Amino acid sequence: MNWTAEKTTVNSWNEWDPLKHVIVGLATDCHIPPAEPALDAKVPEDSDMRGQWGKRPQEMIDRGNELLDNFALQLQKRGIRVDRPTPTDFSLPATTPDFHTDSQFGCMPPRDVLLTVGSEILEATMSYRCRWFEYLCYRPLMQQYFNEDPNFRHEAAPKPRLTDADYRADYLSEKIGIEKRLEWTADKFFVTTEEEPLFDAADVLRMGKDLVVQHGFTTNLKGIEWLRRHFPDHRVHAVNFPGDPYPIHIDATFTPVRPGLILNNPNRRLPDDQREFFHRNGWEIVDAAQPAHNSPPPLCYSSTWLSMNVLVLDPKTVCVEKSEVYQAEQFDKLGIEVVEVELRDAYAFGGGLHCCTADVYRESSFEDYFPKG
């Protein structure tokens, strides 16, 4: 569903330049997927979602779509073009010659699937079986962009087989314990193996000539190497955050706000040896404000740190979830205008303000923000 007849130009090189065109997801027909290796490793051991699967309650879906629609309208009123995905039937199983899972997930978080780098939009491999077909929700838009923009490159990373060889059996126990999980993540021992390239687009931060990629549950080293070969004009940097027992997606951990400034989750600090690259180029890494909530909403995979999962509209303006007052105060002190967006009741469908969006066009160019390498 499109909200405008305006023709498309695909262009976005970073996370902060003025946003002019974006995809906003939908909560429609979202399901809690059945157990599978990648999913089991992510669900916290005390979560109310363990053992549950099936379509989410319709009243929650309706509320989620109400908030997402309102967010889309807020962006449109600021002159930003908004497109929406086309949901498929997520009650259908995902089946290939290598695996079967009884239902799929949804299409609220396009950031997980689509990576925009310059005039290219790349479909990520995805490391969850239930999300193998999620790219189909965005194909109508990709076809439209291809027809309208002669410079647009629509790319898709090789679809993985996602056999059991892609996952470590060590993570199948429900009672690993946080201490053991932190030990494993500090040792870079994640649920995904190096059987084949795996990456989610939401593990990648675009910073001009540099792509910063989290090595964790959803992106392995082979996936990072695939990105390095695919983008030969970029420098691709692998980072990890030892304080995170569930390292999935970088955008609630490490958030660039403008050239020279990054927010870092204080519970998941970037190791000193990896910080040096930023510091020698004059970038400041500051601790993000504490979340306003002690727990996530019901039936939500994500942590309370969606407080820092923000959408930067331009270097002086940022969208922050309305209830995250401490994060808003921090941006205010940094001299950045805050646009309040009510979205907390939609968190359960796939994340926060950054998660539920995917860039199509920012007024940006291919620049080197790290000239000292």
TORLUM-394395 format. One record per residue: x, y, z of N, C-alpha, C in turn. Coordinates in steps of 0.02 Angstrom, whole numbers, padded with zeros to 5 digits, always signed. Each point is the difference from the previous one (the first is absolute). Example, Ala and Ser with C-alpha at 12.3 -4.5 7.8 and 13.67 -1.06 7.14 Angstrom:
% residues 2
+00660-00284+00390-00045+00059+00000+00045+00060+00000 -00018+00053-00036+00042+00059+00003-00039+00055+00037 
***
This chain:
% residues 373
+00042-00060+00000-00042+00060+00000+00044+00062+00000 -00008+00044-00048+00038+00062-00004-00043+00058+00021 +00031+00049+00028-00036+00059+00024+00011+00060-00045 +00035-00010-00058+00013+00055-00045+00015-00028-00069 -00013+00040-00051+00016-00020-00068+00069+00026-00021 +00034+00034+00045+00065+00028-00016+00050-00055-00021 +00040+00015-00051+00048-00050-00023+00058-00006+00048 +00032-00057-00003+00050-00019+00050+00071+00015-00022 +00040+00023+00047+00073-00001-00005+00026-00035+00062 +00040-00052-00009+00030-00036+00056+00069+00028+00013 +00011+00024+00061+00066+00028+00019+00003+00009+00075 +00044-00037+00033+00010+00009+00072+00068-00030+00019 +00044+00042+00026+00068-00022+00015+00015-00004+00075 -00045+00027+00041+00014+00001+00072-00064+00000+00040 +00006+00006+00066-00057-00006+00045-00028+00068+00022 +00028+00056-00025-00017+00064+00031-00017+00057-00048 +00019-00003-00063-00015+00056-00044-00076+00006-00012 -00024+00057-00025-00072+00013-00004-00038-00056-00036 -00049-00027+00036-00041-00055-00025-00058+00028-00041 -00009-00027-00061-00052+00025-00044-00048-00055-00025 +00019-00063+00007-00042-00055-00024+00017-00062+00042 -00051-00033+00027+00012-00055+00046-00056-00051-00006 +00015-00062+00016-00051-00053+00006-00016-00009+00074 -00064-00001+00016-00023-00013+00069-00039-00065+00000 +00016-00044+00047-00029-00067+00001-00072-00002+00024 -00028-00060+00001-00069-00013+00021-00001-00057+00050 -00049+00002+00045-00008-00054+00049-00048-00055-00026 -00029+00010-00057-00052-00044-00027+00020-00074+00002 -00044-00041+00029+00006-00073-00001+00064-00025+00033 +00032+00040+00042+00063-00021+00031-00010-00061+00044 +00047-00047-00005-00003-00062+00039+00059-00006+00049 -00012-00034+00055+00055-00026+00040+00019-00066-00031 +00061-00006-00026+00018-00061-00036+00011-00059+00047 -00005-00062-00027+00016-00059+00040+00075-00001+00017 +00017-00044+00046+00070-00007+00020+00044-00019-00059 +00059+00029-00002+00052-00018-00049+00066+00022+00030 +00057-00026-00023+00063+00013+00034+00017+00074+00008 -00007+00040-00053+00018+00071+00004-00046+00037+00048 -00064-00017-00001-00049+00034+00042+00009-00019+00073 +00011-00064+00014+00007-00023+00069+00058+00035+00035 +00054+00013-00036+00058+00032+00030-00015+00072+00018 -00048+00030-00034-00015+00071+00011-00050+00011+00057 -00047-00045+00009-00054+00012+00049+00029-00006+00070 -00004+00053+00041+00025-00004+00068-00031-00058+00039 +00041-00028+00045-00021-00061+00035-00062+00011+00043 -00012+00062+00023-00058+00014+00042-00057+00032-00040 +00004-00002-00067-00049+00035-00041-00067-00035+00000 -00054+00040-00004-00067-00028-00004-00014-00028-00070 +00049+00005-00046-00011-00025-00068+00024-00072-00008 +00037-00026+00047+00025-00068-00007-00059-00049-00002 +00001-00043-00050-00053-00050-00007-00062+00024-00036 -00003+00065-00016-00059+00026-00035+00016+00007-00075 -00051-00011-00041+00006+00018-00070-00069+00006-00031 -00004+00036-00056-00063+00011-00034-00011+00074-00011 -00056+00017-00031-00015+00070-00015-00007+00040+00064 +00028+00060+00000-00006+00043+00058-00072+00024+00008 -00021+00018+00060-00069+00023+00011-00018+00058-00047 -00059-00005-00030-00020+00050-00050-00003+00070+00029 -00020+00007+00064-00003+00067+00029+00070+00030+00006 +00051-00042+00011+00069+00025+00002+00023+00020-00070 -00019-00040-00050+00017+00016-00070-00031+00066-00020 -00064+00009+00016-00035+00062-00018+00033+00060+00034 +00018-00007+00063+00034+00055+00036+00068+00013-00031 +00037-00052-00017+00065+00009-00032-00006+00037-00066 -00048-00019-00041-00009+00035-00064-00023+00072+00009 -00040+00012+00051-00021+00069+00015+00062+00044+00013 +00046-00026+00040+00060+00039+00017+00046+00007-00060 +00008-00053-00038+00043+00004-00059-00029+00047-00053 -00066-00001-00008-00032+00046-00047+00009+00072+00023 -00007+00012+00066+00008+00067+00026+00072+00025-00010 +00048-00045+00009+00070+00017-00011+00011+00018-00073 -00029-00040-00045+00006+00015-00071-00028+00069-00016 -00057+00017+00030-00030+00065-00012+00043+00057+00028 +00031-00012+00058+00045+00050+00028+00057+00015-00049 +00028-00053-00028+00055+00009-00048-00024+00036-00062 -00058-00019-00025-00027+00033-00060-00011+00075+00012 -00024+00017+00059-00012+00071+00015+00065+00040+00002 +00056-00035+00007+00065+00033-00001+00030-00002-00071 -00041-00020-00049+00022+00000-00070+00038-00062-00021 -00003-00053+00040+00035-00062-00015-00048-00048-00035 +00020-00027-00056-00041-00050-00035+00003-00066+00039 -00056-00032+00007-00005-00064+00037-00032-00053-00045 +00033-00056-00006-00028-00059-00032-00010-00055+00052 -00044-00047-00016-00016-00055+00046+00009-00067-00035 +00016-00052+00037+00007-00067-00030-00068-00030-00017 +00003-00057-00035-00060-00039-00016+00004-00066+00038 -00036-00006+00055+00006-00061+00041-00020-00062-00040 +00035-00055+00012-00021-00064-00026-00038-00037+00055 -00019-00062-00012-00036-00039+00051+00050-00033+00046 +00011+00031+00059+00051-00025+00046-00021-00062+00038 -00063-00022-00009-00021-00063+00031+00026-00060-00039 +00022+00012-00062+00025-00055-00041+00068-00023+00026 +00016-00064-00007+00066-00023+00021+00054+00026-00046 +00061+00000+00026+00060+00012-00042+00032-00068-00010 +00001-00022-00061+00025-00067-00016+00047+00003-00059 +00057-00031+00006+00048-00009-00054+00022-00073+00001 +00042-00022-00047+00025-00069+00005+00041-00014+00063 +00021+00055+00035+00044-00008+00058-00033+00009+00067 -00057+00035+00003-00032+00011+00065-00075+00012-00008 -00035-00005+00055-00072+00015+00003-00013+00033+00067 -00037+00056-00001-00025+00029+00062-00073+00020-00013 -00042-00007+00050-00073+00000-00010-00031+00068-00013 +00035+00055+00014-00027+00065-00018+00058+00049-00009 -00017+00060-00023+00051+00051-00013-00005+00054+00054 +00021+00061-00016+00007+00051+00052-00043+00061-00014 +00021+00044-00046-00038+00061-00013+00041+00047-00043 -00022+00064-00004+00038+00049-00040+00000+00068+00033 +00004+00001+00066+00005+00064+00035+00070+00030-00004 +00055-00041+00002+00066+00030+00001+00038-00006-00066 -00014+00044-00049+00036-00004-00064+00075+00010+00008 +00022+00032+00054+00071+00012+00010+00039-00065+00005 -00034-00054+00023+00033-00065+00007+00017-00031-00067 -00041+00015-00051+00004-00035-00064+00036+00041-00053 -00008+00066+00000+00022+00043-00055+00058+00045+00022 +00055-00003-00037+00058+00042+00013+00010+00046-00060 -00009+00065+00011+00010+00049-00054+00070+00029+00005 +00037-00009-00053+00068+00027-00004+00006+00036-00067 +00000+00067+00002+00000+00039-00061-00064-00012-00039 +00007-00019-00064-00058-00012-00043-00020-00074+00000 +00026-00039+00046-00016-00071+00004-00041-00015+00062 -00049-00044-00008-00034-00030+00058+00013-00075-00003 +00031-00024+00053+00022-00070+00005-00046-00038+00047 -00027-00056-00023-00039-00044+00043+00048-00045+00039 -00004+00002+00066+00044-00039+00043-00016-00075-00004 +00047-00041+00022-00012-00073-00002-00055-00020+00048 -00002+00032+00059-00041-00019+00057+00024-00067+00029 +00001-00005+00065+00026-00060+00033-00054-00039+00037 -00063+00024-00003-00056-00036+00030-00039-00035-00056 -00016-00062+00013-00039-00037-00050-00068+00032-00011 -00031+00024+00053-00067+00030-00005+00000+00065-00040 +00060+00028-00013+00004+00064-00036+00031-00009-00069 +00005-00061-00023+00033-00015-00064-00035+00034-00058 -00067+00004+00002-00039+00028-00056-00021+00073+00012 +00026+00032+00052-00024+00067+00018+00014+00051-00055 +00052-00011-00039+00016+00046-00055-00057+00009-00049 -00044-00050-00004-00055+00004-00048-00047+00059+00015 -00004+00021+00063-00043+00056+00018+00024+00066-00031 +00064+00002-00018+00029+00062-00027+00011-00003-00075 -00013-00057-00030+00012-00006-00072-00043+00048-00042 -00064+00011+00017-00037+00049-00040+00033+00069-00001 +00026+00021+00058+00035+00064+00003+00065-00002-00040 +00037-00055+00006+00063-00005-00037-00013+00002-00075 -00054-00032-00022-00017+00002-00071-00018+00071-00022 -00037+00035+00041-00019+00069-00015+00062+00044-00004 +00045-00006+00049+00061+00041+00000+00042-00015-00061 +00004-00064-00019+00039-00019-00059-00028+00032-00063 -00066+00003-00005-00032+00029-00059+00008+00076-00002 +00004+00032+00058+00000+00073+00004+00070+00031+00003 +00049-00037+00026+00067+00028+00009+00050-00039-00043 +00025+00029-00054+00045-00037-00045+00068-00017+00032 +00015+00032+00057+00064-00014+00034-00007-00048+00058 -00062-00019+00016-00012-00044+00058+00026-00071-00014 +00038-00026+00048+00023-00069-00003-00035-00041+00054 -00040-00047-00021-00034-00046+00046+00042-00064+00004 +00027-00012+00059+00044-00058+00011-00028-00044+00054 +00017-00064-00003-00020-00047+00052+00060-00045+00016 +00017-00003+00064+00054-00044+00021-00021-00073-00009 +00048-00046-00008-00018-00071-00010-00043-00026+00058 -00058-00029-00018-00042-00028+00053+00035-00060+00033 +00005+00000+00066+00033-00056+00033-00044-00061+00003 +00031-00058+00011-00040-00062+00006-00031-00006+00069 +00032+00028+00052-00025-00001+00068-00014-00071+00025 +00046-00045-00015-00003-00067+00029+00023+00004+00073 -00004-00055+00036+00022-00001+00070+00074+00017+00006 +00038-00009-00054+00071+00016+00003+00013+00074+00009 -00050+00043-00011+00008+00072+00009-00005+00022+00073 -00018-00045+00045-00013+00019+00069+00037-00046+00049 +00021+00029+00055+00035-00038+00052-00051-00033+00046 +00006-00064+00008-00046-00037+00044+00006+00022+00072 +00056+00030+00019+00010+00023+00070-00055+00049+00021 -00028+00036-00048-00049+00052+00016-00072-00027+00004 -00009-00064-00010-00068-00027-00001-00030-00008+00069 +00041+00000+00052-00025-00006+00068-00036+00064+00021 -00056-00007+00034-00036+00058+00025+00033+00030+00062 +00043-00037+00033+00027+00022+00064+00076+00006-00003 +00023+00041-00046+00072+00013-00005+00022+00046+00057 -00041+00050+00014+00017+00049+00052+00036+00060-00030 -00013+00058+00029+00028+00063-00025+00077-00001+00006 +00026-00026+00055+00073+00000+00009+00035-00038-00056 -00026-00058-00017+00029-00040-00053-00008+00036-00068 -00059+00029-00011-00011+00036-00063+00049+00058-00008 +00012+00037+00054+00048+00056-00004+00071-00026-00012 +00016-00056+00030+00066-00030-00012+00008-00020-00073 -00053-00030-00028+00003-00022-00070+00005+00060-00047 -00041+00052+00012+00002+00057-00046+00066+00038+00005 +00030+00002+00060+00066+00031+00007+00052-00039-00040 -00009-00066-00005+00045-00043-00038-00019-00003-00075 -00051+00038-00020-00026-00001-00068-00023-00070-00021 -00032-00032+00047-00029-00067-00011-00076+00010-00004 -00025+00005-00062-00070+00018-00011-00039-00060-00025 -00066+00008-00004-00043-00055-00022+00013-00018-00073 +00019+00049-00041+00013-00014-00070+00072-00024-00009 +00008-00050-00042+00066-00026-00017+00027+00037-00061 +00054-00025-00028+00029+00029-00061-00012-00045-00060 -00055-00037+00001-00016-00046-00054-00009+00036-00067 -00034+00057+00002-00013+00039-00061-00012+00072+00019 +00005+00047-00047-00009+00071+00018-00070+00015+00026 -00003+00032+00058-00064+00021+00031+00007+00072+00023 -00050+00041-00017-00003+00067+00030-00070+00026-00005 -00019+00040+00050-00061+00040-00002+00021+00072-00015 -00041+00036-00038+00018+00069-00018+00005+00045+00061 -00038-00015+00053+00000+00042+00060+00063-00008+00041 +00046-00043-00021+00065-00004+00033+00051+00047-00032 -00020+00038-00051+00045+00042-00038-00016+00073+00010 +00051+00039+00019-00006+00073+00003+00038+00030-00059 -00033+00045-00036+00029+00032-00059+00028+00067+00019 +00065+00008-00009+00034+00061+00021+00045+00024-00057 -00031+00014-00058+00037+00021-00059+00042-00057-00026 +00065+00011-00005+00046-00050-00028+00007-00061+00046 -00023+00006+00062+00008-00054+00049-00066-00033+00018 +00000-00065+00001-00057-00040+00024+00022-00035+00065 -00037+00012+00053+00015-00029+00065-00050-00056+00012 +00024-00061+00009-00044-00059+00001+00010-00038+00065 -00056-00015+00034+00004-00038+00062+00007-00075-00014 +00050-00031+00030+00007-00072+00000-00036-00027+00061 -00053-00039-00012-00040-00024+00056-00045-00058-00020 -00060-00002+00028-00046-00055-00012-00025-00003-00072 -00011+00058-00031-00032+00002-00066+00048+00013-00057 +00062+00017+00015+00050+00013-00052+00065-00035+00019 +00024-00044-00044+00062-00035+00014+00058+00031-00038 +00060-00026+00011+00060+00029-00033-00002-00011-00075 -00029-00056-00022-00006-00011-00072-00048+00051-00031 -00052+00018+00037-00046+00052-00025+00036+00067-00006 +00042+00016+00049+00038+00063-00003+00049-00002-00058 +00032-00057-00010+00046-00006-00057-00037+00005-00066 -00061-00027-00004-00040+00007-00061-00014+00074-00014 -00019+00037+00053-00012+00072-00009+00064+00036-00022 +00057-00020+00027+00063+00032-00019+00014-00010-00074 -00013-00059-00025+00011-00014-00071-00053+00034-00044 -00061+00004+00025-00055+00029-00038+00008+00076-00007 +00029+00032+00051+00009+00073-00001+00075+00016+00000 +00034-00012-00056+00074+00007+00000+00023+00072+00008 -00043+00049-00010+00019+00070+00008-00007+00024+00072 -00026-00044+00043-00009+00017+00071+00052-00034+00043 +00009+00028+00060+00037-00035+00053-00053-00031+00046 +00006-00064+00011-00049-00036+00041+00033-00021+00066 -00031+00021+00055+00029-00012+00066-00045-00045+00041 +00027-00053+00027-00037-00044+00045+00007+00026+00071 -00057+00006+00035+00000+00020+00071-00041-00050+00040 +00013-00001+00065-00041-00043+00044-00007+00034+00067 -00049-00020+00038-00017+00033+00063-00007-00053+00055 +00054-00013+00037+00000-00056+00048-00052+00003+00055 -00028+00059+00015-00049+00004+00054-00070-00020-00019 -00010-00022-00062-00068-00017-00024-00008-00076-00002 -00043-00029+00043-00010-00072-00002-00040-00024-00060 -00034+00047-00034-00041-00017-00059+00019+00048-00056 +00060-00005-00029+00023+00051-00048-00033-00007-00069 -00057+00034-00006-00039-00002-00062-00014+00072-00022 +00028+00020-00056-00009+00065-00031+00035+00055+00041 +00032+00045-00036+00044+00049+00031-00037+00063+00022 -00063+00009-00022-00032+00065+00007-00034+00012+00067 +00009-00044+00049-00018+00017+00069+00062-00003+00044 +00058+00005-00033+00065-00005+00034+00047+00055-00020 +00001+00018-00064+00050+00047-00026-00036+00043-00052 -00010+00064+00015-00043+00043-00040+00036+00063-00021 +00023+00006-00064+00027+00063-00024-00055+00052-00007 +00014+00060+00025-00050+00053+00000+00016+00054-00052 +00064+00014-00007+00024+00049-00049+00075-00013-00008 +00031+00029-00050+00072-00010-00006+00037+00020+00064 +00037-00047+00027+00040+00014+00060-00032-00021+00065 -00063-00025-00001-00034-00016+00063-00038-00066-00006 +00012-00045+00048-00034-00065+00003-00024-00012+00071 -00061-00025+00008-00024-00024+00064+00016-00075+00006 +00025-00019+00059+00015-00071+00013-00038-00022+00062 -00033-00057-00005-00033-00030+00057+00050-00009+00057 -00012+00029+00059+00050-00005+00054+00008-00070+00027 -00049-00044-00012+00007-00070+00021+00035-00043-00052 +00011+00029-00060+00030-00038-00055+00053+00043-00034 +00049+00020+00038+00050+00047-00026+00045-00033-00052 +00015+00039-00052+00048-00022-00050+00068-00009+00033 +00034-00056-00011+00065-00011+00031+00051+00054-00019 +00047+00012+00045+00048+00055-00010+00038-00005-00065 +00020-00062-00019+00040-00007-00060-00039+00018-00063 -00067-00008+00003-00043+00018-00057-00019+00074+00002 +00000+00030+00059-00014+00072+00006+00055+00043-00031 +00060-00026-00001+00057+00039-00021-00008+00027-00071 -00031-00039-00043-00013+00021-00069-00042+00064-00001 -00051+00004+00043-00043+00059+00002+00037+00059+00031 +00035-00014+00055+00033+00055+00036+00055+00033-00042 +00038-00039-00037+00054+00032-00039-00026+00042-00058 -00064-00009-00016-00032+00041-00051-00043+00056+00030 +00007+00010+00065-00033+00056+00033-00073-00011+00017 -00023-00063-00002-00069-00015+00018-00006-00009+00075 -00056+00024+00027-00015-00009+00071-00052-00055+00008 +00012-00046+00046-00048-00053+00016-00024+00013+00072 -00065+00014+00008-00027+00016+00065-00051-00053+00020 -00007-00011+00065-00049-00047+00026-00070+00027-00013 -00044-00043-00025-00070+00019-00010-00034+00007+00068 -00053+00039+00002-00040+00007+00061-00033-00066+00018 -00017-00007+00063-00034-00060+00023-00071-00004-00028 -00026-00060-00013-00069-00007-00022-00049+00025+00053 -00059+00019-00023-00052+00022+00047-00040-00057+00029 +00011-00061-00027-00040-00058+00021+00046-00054+00028 -00026-00039+00047+00038-00054+00031-00009-00067-00036 -00048-00003-00045-00012-00062-00036-00031+00017-00068 +00007-00045-00049-00031+00012-00065-00075-00010+00004 -00037+00021-00052-00073-00013-00001-00013-00075-00004 -00063-00021+00011-00017-00071-00004+00016-00030-00069 +00020-00063+00000+00013-00039-00061+00051+00035-00046 +00051+00030+00031+00050+00037-00038+00068-00033+00007 +00033-00013-00057+00067-00030+00001+00053+00049+00024 -00011+00064-00011+00054+00050+00007+00010+00019+00072 +00058+00032+00013+00017+00023+00067-00028+00070+00012 +00008+00025+00060-00022+00068+00017+00042+00052-00037 +00056-00021-00031+00044+00048-00033-00024+00021-00069 -00062-00018-00017-00030+00032-00058-00008+00075+00011 +00014+00022+00061+00001+00072+00015+00048+00038-00045 +00056-00033-00020+00049+00033-00043-00006-00021-00072 -00054-00035-00016-00014-00020-00069-00040+00057-00032 +00037+00051-00021-00031+00062-00024+00009+00007-00075 -00039+00044-00030+00006+00015-00072+00024+00072-00007 +00060+00008-00026+00027+00066-00012-00029+00028-00066 -00031+00058+00005-00030+00032-00060+00050+00045-00035 +00045+00030+00038+00056+00039-00026+00046+00012+00059 +00060+00027-00009+00047+00005+00056-00024+00042+00059 -00055+00036-00008-00025+00041+00055-00069-00023+00025 -00026-00056-00028-00068-00021+00017-00003-00075+00005 -00033-00026+00053-00003-00072+00010-00069-00019+00027 -00027-00056-00025-00062-00027+00026+00016-00046+00059 -00034+00010+00056+00009-00039+00062-00069-00024+00023 -00003-00061+00024-00064-00025+00025-00025+00045+00057 -00064+00015+00000-00029+00051+00043+00012-00012+00074 -00001-00063+00022+00007-00014+00071+00073+00000+00023 +00048+00002-00047+00071-00005+00018+00027+00070+00017 -00022+00024+00058+00013+00069+00019+00075+00012+00013 +00035-00049+00026+00071+00010+00016+00042+00006-00064 -00017-00041-00049+00035+00005-00064-00014+00067-00033 -00063+00022+00005-00018+00066-00029+00039+00056+00035 +00006-00004+00066+00038+00051+00037+00073+00001-00022 +00029-00058-00011+00070-00002-00022+00008+00034-00068 -00045-00014-00047+00005+00033-00065-00009+00076+00007 -00045+00020+00044-00011+00072+00010+00065+00033+00025 +00035-00033+00045+00063+00027+00026+00054+00001-00053 -00005-00045-00049+00048-00002-00055-00018+00050-00055 -00054+00038+00010-00020+00050-00049-00037-00028-00060 -00031-00057+00009-00036-00034-00055-00075+00003+00014 -00038+00024-00049-00073+00004+00007-00030-00070+00003 -00045-00012+00046-00032-00065+00008-00071+00003-00028 -00016-00048-00044-00068-00010-00024-00028-00061+00038 -00050+00011+00040-00029-00055+00040-00045-00043-00044 +00009-00066+00004-00041-00047-00038-00024-00054+00047 -00066-00009+00003-00026-00054+00042+00005-00066-00038 +00039-00048+00027+00009-00063-00036+00007-00060+00047 +00002+00011+00065+00017-00055+00046-00046-00061-00009 -00064+00010-00012-00045-00057-00008+00011-00037-00066 +00044+00025-00042+00017-00036-00062+00068-00034+00005 +00036+00009+00055+00066-00030+00008-00001-00075-00013 -00052-00033+00024-00002-00074-00002+00001-00027-00072 -00016+00042-00049-00004-00025-00069+00068+00002-00035 +00052+00025+00035+00065-00003-00031+00049+00054+00019 -00018+00043+00048+00049+00049+00023-00025+00071+00002 +00048+00047+00000-00015+00070+00010+00000+00041-00064 +00015+00064+00006-00008+00047-00055+00050-00012-00056 +00060-00021+00017+00049-00016-00052-00019-00066-00033 -00021-00049+00040-00018-00066-00025-00057+00003-00051 -00050+00040+00015-00062-00001-00040+00006+00042-00063 +00059+00025-00015+00011+00041-00059+00059-00026-00041 +00001+00016-00064+00058-00014-00042+00008+00058-00048 +00061+00027-00003+00013+00058-00043-00009-00017-00073 -00027+00047-00037+00002-00002-00073+00041+00059-00026 -00012+00060+00027+00037+00058-00023+00018+00046+00058 +00063+00015+00006+00025+00054+00043+00041+00047-00044 +00000+00063+00016+00041+00049-00037+00072-00009+00022 +00032-00052-00026+00067-00018+00023+00044-00019-00059 +00065-00003+00013+00048-00019-00051+00051-00047+00031 +00040-00030-00043+00050-00049+00021+00061+00038+00027 +00004+00006+00067+00053+00039+00032+00042-00044+00045 +00061+00023+00014+00045-00034+00045+00001+00036+00067 -00034-00028+00050-00003+00030+00066+00056-00025+00045 +00041-00046-00024+00054-00030+00040+00065+00001-00041 +00026+00060-00016+00058+00005-00045+00063-00031+00029 +00002-00009+00066+00061-00029+00030-00004-00077+00003 -00046-00028-00036-00003-00073-00007-00020-00037+00062 
***
